[in-house]
Amino acid sequence: MSATAATPRAVGARVKRREDPRLLTGRGRYVDDVRVAGVLHAAFVRSTQAHARVRAVHAAAALDVPGVVGVFTGADLEPYVTTPRAVCTAPGYTMTGFPVLARDKVRMVGEPVAVVIAESRYQAEDGAEQMLVEYEALPVVADVSGALAAGAPAVHDEAPDNLFLRYEVESGDVQAAFAEAEHVIRLETRNQRYCAVPLEGRAVVADFDPATHELTVWLSSQIPHVARTGLARFLGLPESRVRVISPDVGGGFGTKAVLYAEELALSAISRLLGRPVKWTSDRLEDLQSSCHGREQVHRIEAAVRADGRILGLRAEIFADSGAYAYWPWGAGTDAAQAEEGFTGPYDIPSFARVTHAVITNKAPMGPYRGVGKVMACFSMERVVEHVATALGLESLDVRRRNFVQEFPYRTAGGFRLESGDYARALDLVAEALEYETVRAENERLRAEGRYRGVGVSFGIEQSAHGGKFLGGKSLEIVAGYDSALVRVEPDGRVTVAVGLHSHGQGHETTIAQIAADELGVPVDDIRVVYGDTAVAPYGMGTWASRSTVYCGGATILAARDARAKIVRLGASMLEANEADLELSDGVVRAVDAPGRFVSVADVARRAAHEPHLLPEGEEPGLDFVRHYQAPDPGSFASAVHGAHVEVDVHTGEVEIVRYVVVEDCGTVVNPTIVEGQVHGGVAQGIGGALYERVVYDDEGQLISGNLVDYLLPGFTEVPRIDVIHLESPSPHTLGGFKGMGEGGAIMSPGAIVAAVNDALSPFGIVADHTPLTPDWILSELARSWGEAT
């Protein structure tokens, strides 16, 4: 065996999550658990108006509340913090600022206007209740159609057309495709606005030390290093004087992958007062002012041959992007990613699209699990279902006639799908669901007045976006790499520090598995750390299913450097040639004489404590930092979801009887963790398909501001989810990894809606939207029965 090869044993194994004992026994440490001497507490005064001029802010009554230390407005903080602007230099993009505290104008309900600082949170809240803000109401832009209507009021002066971005792209010869087509399918799809609702809301503790001029911020964040960059920039501090610590994070799903106004405000106030300041959002604040996702309308035309082959598409995409653009990603990401990934796993050579990112008086759209991809997959799968219905074909056959069969494949949206077995994935789902048998049984049950249906959804998941691909987005931060430090300690155990963060994904376990195979040491000898900018090398954090590809790749590179030096030093200690040695099971041994060996611990002690015995030219220590860039435009996982549902035609309730997923994420590091990620994503997709909905009225008032009005699926609504693993390792990424954290959420709405449509097909009911609420189902049934009589 070569000295550069380690015995594979960890990657692919069901290693138990090492995070779980800490988290399940209540020993996790979250931002709200941070205790800093002398800490003050904050309560934000938020706009009650969706669109208004701020005429005056009256703080006198709040200052009289016992325990209140101060009240701060935008004017007070102006010397200490500048307004964030998410830079985007793409042609036609309109940049707007997002005030830390609104001064002259508010543009959404829940926008921070002032902050009350007190000795306790209770006192701060009491003070906030005494605040009086005078508003002059302005006309409200409550939805996309209102925003784009002639004469609509401008939310931002710099965007009189209420557009962050509008652009047109055409791939292939769309005109020829429609000229050749024997059928043209037209439809409009709608996805509602919904949001992540992590168990832990947003939280921050900011502590500026006047003696050292250093700022330490504990932040519930997926992007601690990027957040540090933003805090330093907008606070006017050297980045070396800012430390961000993100301890355990109780869920993120993208909503904690931006820099928020509250985080900047508290940091500025801590600097102003010279004392630490703390704030944790309540559920209303979280629903009001954390980023939202999803809300889009797609108008689609498909050019189709009589055999079901889709020749080309036209689509007009409208995304309600809300009132502001979050730093650093800007606005329009949802719309752009829907456009790019629209054709999904299908071989559709021609595609013309017009994309709009529209400004309204709602909370900003931001990253939420499956950004843009959820809506793209839903629309494409609805196209497939409409083609099947119009042509009298089986929808699985339409998919088989259109999906990509040879790799690599360049999609009309510019993606390069590197590997996969789409035919096998579709067959596995059909087999697991017993598709033909179930459909026949469902027909029999309809005669008994029970309405069951089965549906499938097929999609791809772009992950670990490449550097050039991201660079083409014209943003100021191009997150096309990540980092890992591998340090072999003097006792032979290993510390791996990575630039990602973990908020439920199990990275402490999977990164250790990857490192163990490369280093030839037991998984239990590896400790993985992250989330502290003073400890981990600069990294871009966790979002867009990038962590295993990027930080796994960086870990492989750093571990290979470490392994090479361990073997070199081992050869010196054994007086042997490197080529005659192997490294496995924590020892460097002679291939032909296994009894001759030195342990990694022996080598580590030599490197750390015996520099005088090192070979000529070798430096002490076993510390290695590497950075990894994934190939452009990224890696592409795929999945097929199958749902079997029953609809109660008397109540409108939908029960999911069976749910199956075939997931292809390339090389599987830990099957149990992959399954957990799929389960969580499907649960969110069920919520989006059937329950969750952020609702605003015509005046821009949020009327779903609690978990009674914003309905989440519980354990009784989420069925058992069977996951089948199908591996097609990526030929372009180290380790063959593909990201997979978002796939469960991307494909599930399409599968559930297809199944409900199948169940309701005897009534002529077809849904091209989400959510399918009981009220909607009952109203459609009433309409159908009315027409029948």
KAZIBEL-V506313 format. One record per backbone hydrogen bond with DSSP energy under -0.5 kcal/mol. CO is the residue of the C=O (numbers start at 1). NH is the residue of the N-H. If there is no record, write none. Layout:
CO_NH, CO_NH
//
This chain:
2_5, 5_583, 6_8, 10_13, 13_15, 17_20, 19_23, 20_24, 21_25, 22_27, 22_28, 23_26, 28_30, 29_248, 30_33, 31_34, 34_36, 36_39, 40_278, 41_118, 43_116, 44_46, 45_113, 45_114, 47_110, 51_138, 52_106, 53_55, 53_136, 56_134, 57_59, 58_132, 59_63, 60_64, 62_65, 65_68, 67_119, 70_117, 72_115, 73_77, 74_78, 77_80, 77_81, 84_98, 85_87, 87_476, 90_93, 93_95, 96_86, 98_84, 104_54, 106_52, 108_111, 111_47, 112_102, 113_74, 114_45, 115_72, 116_43, 117_69, 117_70, 118_41, 120_124, 121_125, 122_126, 123_127, 124_128, 125_129, 126_130, 127_130, 128_131, 132_58, 133_135, 134_55, 134_56, 135_137, 136_53, 140_142, 141_361, 143_147, 144_148, 145_149, 149_152, 156_159, 159_162, 162_359, 164_94, 165_357, 167_355, 169_353, 171_351, 172_174, 173_177, 174_178, 175_179, 176_180, 177_181, 183_304, 185_302, 187_300, 189_298, 190_770, 191_296, 193_694, 194_293, 199_201, 202_281, 203_220, 204_279, 205_218, 206_277, 207_209, 207_216, 208_210, 209_213, 209_214, 214_209, 214_216, 215_243, 216_207, 217_219, 217_245, 218_205, 219_221, 222_542, 223_227, 224_228, 225_229, 226_230, 227_231, 228_232, 229_233, 230_234, 231_235, 232_236, 232_237, 233_236, 234_82, 238_241, 239_242, 241_215, 243_217, 244_246, 244_533, 245_219, 245_247, 248_250, 249_251, 250_200, 252_255, 253_369, 254_257, 256_222, 256_223, 258_260, 259_327, 260_264, 261_265, 262_266, 263_267, 264_268, 265_269, 266_270, 267_271, 268_272, 269_273, 270_274, 270_275, 276_40, 277_206, 278_42, 279_204, 282_286, 283_287, 284_288, 285_289, 286_290, 292_366, 293_194, 293_295, 295_320, 296_191, 297_318, 298_189, 298_300, 299_316, 300_187, 301_314, 302_185, 302_304, 303_311, 303_312, 304_182, 304_183, 305_308, 309_305, 309_311, 311_350, 312_303, 313_352, 314_301, 315_354, 316_299, 317_356, 318_297, 319_321, 319_358, 321_365, 322_360, 326_330, 327_259, 332_336, 333_337, 334_338, 335_339, 336_340, 337_341, 339_342, 341_344, 343_346, 345_404, 346_348, 347_349, 350_313, 351_171, 352_315, 353_169, 354_317, 355_167, 356_319, 356_358, 357_164, 357_165, 358_321, 360_362, 362_323, 364_292, 370_374, 371_373, 372_376, 373_377, 374_378, 375_379, 376_380, 377_381, 378_382, 379_383, 380_384, 381_385, 382_386, 383_387, 384_388, 385_389, 386_390, 387_391, 388_392, 388_393, 389_392, 394_397, 394_398, 395_399, 396_400, 397_401, 398_402, 399_402, 399_403, 402_347, 409_411, 409_417, 411_414, 415_411, 415_417, 416_418, 417_408, 417_409, 421_425, 422_426, 423_427, 424_428, 425_429, 426_430, 427_431, 428_432, 429_433, 430_434, 430_435, 431_434, 434_438, 435_439, 436_440, 437_441, 438_442, 439_443, 440_444, 441_445, 442_446, 443_447, 444_447, 445_448, 445_450, 446_449, 450_452, 451_647, 453_645, 455_643, 457_641, 459_639, 461_637, 463_635, 466_470, 467_471, 468_472, 470_473, 470_475, 471_474, 474_89, 476_478, 477_479, 478_480, 482_628, 483_499, 484_626, 485_487, 485_497, 486_624, 487_489, 487_495, 489_492, 493_489, 494_527, 495_487, 495_497, 496_498, 496_529, 497_485, 499_541, 500_531, 502_249, 506_509, 506_510, 507_511, 509_513, 510_514, 511_515, 512_516, 513_517, 514_518, 515_519, 516_520, 516_521, 520_586, 522_525, 523_526, 525_494, 527_496, 529_498, 531_246, 532_535, 532_536, 541_543, 543_546, 544_464, 546_550, 547_551, 547_552, 549_553, 550_554, 551_555, 552_556, 553_557, 554_558, 555_559, 556_560, 557_561, 558_562, 559_563, 560_564, 561_565, 562_566, 563_567, 564_568, 565_569, 566_570, 567_571, 568_572, 569_573, 570_574, 571_575, 571_576, 577_580, 578_581, 580_591, 582_584, 582_589, 584_587, 586_600, 587_584, 587_589, 588_598, 589_582, 593_590, 593_596, 595_597, 596_590, 598_588, 599_603, 600_604, 601_605, 602_606, 603_607, 604_608, 605_609, 605_610, 606_610, 607_621, 610_613, 611_614, 615_618, 622_488, 624_486, 626_484, 628_482, 628_630, 630_467, 633_466, 635_463, 635_637, 637_461, 638_664, 639_459, 640_662, 641_457, 642_660, 643_455, 644_657, 644_658, 645_453, 646_648, 646_655, 647_451, 647_649, 648_651, 648_652, 653_648, 653_655, 655_646, 655_657, 658_644, 659_722, 660_642, 661_663, 661_724, 662_640, 663_665, 663_726, 664_638, 665_738, 667_669, 669_12, 670_674, 671_675, 672_676, 673_677, 674_678, 675_679, 676_680, 677_681, 678_682, 679_683, 680_684, 681_685, 682_686, 683_687, 684_688, 685_689, 686_690, 686_691, 687_691, 687_692, 689_772, 693_695, 695_703, 695_704, 697_700, 701_697, 706_710, 709_711, 710_712, 714_717, 714_718, 717_719, 720_659, 720_722, 721_723, 722_661, 724_663, 726_728, 733_736, 734_737, 736_667, 736_730, 742_745, 742_746, 743_747, 744_748, 745_749, 747_751, 748_752, 749_753, 750_754, 751_755, 752_756, 753_757, 754_758, 755_759, 756_760, 758_761, 760_763, 760_765, 761_764, 768_190, 771_773, 773_777, 774_778, 775_779, 776_780, 777_781, 778_782, 779_783, 780_784, 781_785, 782_786, 783_787, 784_788, 785_789
//
